[in-house]
Amino acid sequence: MTRESTAYKKAGVDIAAKMSFVQGIQQQVKSTHRKGVLSEIGGFGGLFGVSECGYKDPVLVSSVDGVGTKIKVAAMMGVHNTVGLDIVSHCANDIVVQGAEPLFFFDYIGMGKMVQDIGYQIVEGLAKGCKDVGCSLLGGETAEMPGVYPDGEYDLVGTIVGMVERDKIIDGKKIQAGDQLISFQSSGLHTNGYSLARNVLLDDGPFELDSKVDSLENTIGEALLAPHRPYSKEILALLKDFDIHGLAHITGGGFYDNIPRILPDGVKVEIKKASWPEVPIFDLIQKTGNVSEEEMHHVFNMGVGMISVVAKEEADAYFEKSKELNLNPARIGEVKTGNKEVELI
């Protein structure tokens, strides 16, 4: 070992451990590769052949996001393979709302000190997430940053790139009064609202991570760690048969901030609150923390992971096909004349 690397290790950065980690994840990364991948892990950049994807007039669609403070729950539970799955699902859902097929994904893992077991678990989740949505894990960065992240803690960020034909972009411009809203059920909190959930249930609340509650099938910790559900493959299948006017991924900001992002001028949405199946963790948060109904719908997805907007004449067939795809759909409302408001009744 050179004097420089010994000094660097004493300063808190172990280059050998990082390189060993990179070698150790080669097979998992390679298992996600799809048509178009032109490079192996370890290069300065990932190479992807866009022309091999068969698009005529392609438009690239990209998104970047993090898992937020769900990582705190993962660290407390000692379970790290679900957050990798979470970030891929979140990013894939963000681009499929514009009709994009996921092509490739990059991750950033920042750690105070390289803990290979944690890193391997994260990559295990990343690889599963990429295979679930049909994209390749093309590259990433694992940064050891002592003094920035405390030992045992880390941050996880992901960037996804997808593609859509220019004339197939979903931008909400077709949405009009009379269109129907059909939701797809979420698996839980997904990746948003964890600061409030942890505060209400754990920090200032009566529960521990291993607490069992009658309304939940699993422990509090397991319910909070439920992976973010991906919808991209199913939505891409639906797009082959239906003209979807708009799609809203219900993430941070809940109903009130996400739905208006796809609404054109002159319309609003009216949503019936009791029209979709309840996911019990939200009722537990609301009652335990005495959180108002309005704030709950502004912070959490409340059991609705994705909302589709379709023409009234297509709504019945779209609903039935969504059931066949196991999306647990619900008819939750309608588009009305208005000014981009979201009304829950």
N, C-alpha and C positions, 0 to 999 in steps of 0.2 A: 504494500500500500504506500502511496506517495505521501510526502509530508503535507501537501496541500489537501488531499482528501482526508487525512487524519485530522488536520486542523478544522476542516469543514464539518466532519462528524462531531468533533468536540463542540462546535458551535450549534449543533442540533440538526444538521442535514446529512443523511446517510445516502450517498450516491449509489453505493453498491446495493443497498436494500431496494432503492427505486428501480434500478436496472433489473434486479432479480424479479421484482413485481411485474415489470413490463414483459419479461420472458414468460412468466407464469400465466399471463392472461392471453397469450397468443391464440391458443386453440378456441377459447370462448369467443374471442373477437372474430376469428375466421369463420366460426359456425354461423355468423349472421350475414355473411357476404352474399349478395344477390348479383344478378346480371348488371354490369356497369362498373363494378369495382375493378380498378386497375393497379392497385398498390397493396402492399403488405404493411402491417403495423410496424412502426419504428422509423418511418421516414419523416422528413420535416413537414410534409403535407400529405393529405390523403387525395388520391386520384380517382375520379369517377367519370366514366365515359357517357355523357348525356345522350349522344347520338344513338347509343345502343338500347335506349328505352322505348323507341318506336313512336315518339311524339312528332306531330306535323308542324305545329306552331307553339312550341313549349314556352311556358312562363314559370320561372322559379319562384317558389314560395318558401320563406324561411321564418323561423321563430326561435327565440331563446327564452329560457325560464329556469327557475330554481324550485327546489322542493320546500323552501321556507322552513319554519320551525318544526315541521314534522320530523326533521332530523333529530331534534331534541328527544322526541319520543323513541325514535329508533335507537339512539344512544342509551337511553334509560332502559330499554328492553334488551339491549345487546343483540338486536336483529337488524341487519343492514342490507339484506338482499331485496327487500321490498322497495326501498327508496330509489334504487336504480330503475326498477320497473315503473315506478311512479313518474319519474321525470320524462321517460320516453313516451309514456301514455299521454301525459299532459301536453307535450310538444306536438305529438302526432295529432291529437284532438284539435289543437290550435290551428293547424294548417288544413286539416280536412274540412273545416267549416268554409273554406274557400274552394273546395273541390279538389285539393291537391293530394296526390299519392306520395307518401313518404319514400324518399330515396336513401338518404344517409343521415347519420347522427354523429355528433361530436360531444364528448363530455369533458368537464373540468372537475377534478376532485382536489380540494385544498385541505391539507392536514397540518396539524402542529408537528406531529411526528409520524413517520411512515409506520403504519400497523398493517402488515400484509394481509392478515386474516380479514380485517375490515375492508380493505381494498378489493380482495377477491370476492367477498360477498356483494359489494356494490356492483362490480363488473358482472357477476352472475345475474343480478337483476337487470342490468343494462342489456345484456345479451338476450335474456328472455323477452324483455320489452321490445327490442328490435325485431326479434323473430315474430312476436305477436302482431306487430303492425306491418311487417314486411319490408323493413329497411335495414341497411347495413350499418354496423358500428364501425365507422371509417377511421376514427382516430380519437385522440383526446390528450389531456394533460393532467398529470398528477404532481401537484406542487407540495413540497414539504416546507412549511413556513413557521418555524418556531417563533414565538412571540406574537404571532398574529392569531393563530388558532391554539387554544389550550390543548394539552395532550389528551387524546381520546375523543376529541371533537373534530368535525370537518364540515366542509360545505360542498354542495353538489349542484352543478349547473349544467344544462344541456342545450345544445343547438341542433335543430333539425332543418334539413333542406328537402323540399318536395317539389313536385312538378304537376302542372295542369295545362291542358290545352287552352289557349287564349279565349276561345269562344265558349268554354265550359266553366269559366270562373264564376263562382257564386259570390255576389257582392251585395245582395239584398235589394237591388234596384227593382226586381220583379214583385216584391212584396206589395200587396194591396189589400184594402178592406175586404173582408170576407174570407181571407186565407185562414187556414186552421193551424193551430199549434199542437204538435205531437212531441211528447217528451220521451227520452230514454232514461231509464233508472240509473242512478249512481250506486256505487258500492259503499259509500260512506262519505267522509269529508273530502276525499280525493287528496288535494294538496293545498287546501286553503282553509283559513280560519283557526289554525292550530294554536295561535297565541291566546285567543279567547277560550278555546276548548280546554287547553291545559290549565289556564288560570281558574276557570269555573270548576272543572272536575278534580284537578290534582293540587294545584298550588294553594288556592283558597277553598278548595272543596273537600268533600268528605271521603274521597276515594283514593285508592292506590292503584297502580297499574295492574295488579293481579286481582283486584276486586271483581266479584261476580255480581251482576244485577239481573233481576228476573227478566227484564225486557230485552236483554242482550243475549245472543247465543254464546258469545265468547267473553273473555275478560275485558275490562276497560281498555287495557293496553292493546289487546288484539283488535278491538273494534276501531281504535284510533289509527292503527297501522294498516287497516284494510287497504289493499292496493288501489290506486287510481285506475278506473276502468277505461280501456281504450275502445273507441268506436269507429276508428278509421276504416278497417276492412269492411265492416258492415255498411257504413255509409257509402263507400265506393261501390259496393254491390247494389245498393239502392239507387245510386245515380245512373246505373245502366238502364233502369226501367222508369224512373220518375224525374220530373223537372222540379227539383227542390228550389224554392224561392229564397230561402235563407236558413242558416244554421248558427246557433249561438252556443258556445261552450260555456257552461256556467261555472266560473272559477271565482277568483277574488273579486269581490263586488257583488256577488250573488246575482239576483234577478234584476235589481234596479240599475246596475252599471253595465252588465253584459248584453242584455237584450237590445237596448237602444243603439248599440254599436252597429247593428245590422239593419236598423229601420230607416227607410227613406223619409223625407219630409211628407207630412200630411197623414201619417198613420200612428196609431198606438196599439198596445196589446192589452187585452183583458184576460186575466188568468184566474181560474177557479182553484182556490187553495186546497180543497179537499178532493181533487180529481186524480191524484196520483198516489201510489202506494207509499206508505210512510217508512222511512228508515229510522229505526228506534233511537240511534245515537243522538239525533237532533232533538228529539223530545226530551231526552235525559239532560242535555246541555241547557235547553231552555228552562226547564223546571228547576234544575239545580241552581242555576245562576240567576233565575228570575229575569231572563233576558226578554225584551219585548219582541213580539212577533215581527214587527217591521225590521228591527235590527237583525234578527235571525235570517230573514230573507235578503238582507243587505250584505251579510258576511258569508253565509253558507249556501251550498247548493240545495239543501233541504230534501235530498233524495232525487233531484233532477240533474243529471250530468250533462245532458245535451238537449236542446230544443230545436225541432225542425219546423219550418214554415212551408206549408204546401197548399196548393189550390184546393178549394172545397171539393171539387169534383174528383180529385185524386186521393182525398184524405182516407176514405175507407180502405182502398186497396193498399195504400202506403202503410196504414196501421197494421193490416193483416200481414203484409210482408215483413214488417218490423218484428212482429211476434214470431214469425218463422225463423228470424235471425237471432232470436233470444235476447232482444234489446229491451224487453219488459216495457213496451210503450204505453203511454196514457194520452188521452185526448184532453188537453188541459186548458184550452182557451181559443181565442179568435182575435184576428186583426180587425181593428175598428178605425174609423176616421179620428184623427187627433194629431198630437204634436210630439211624437216619440215618447209618450208616457208609458209607464208600466203600472197597470192597476191590478192589484190582487183582491179578489172579492170572495 
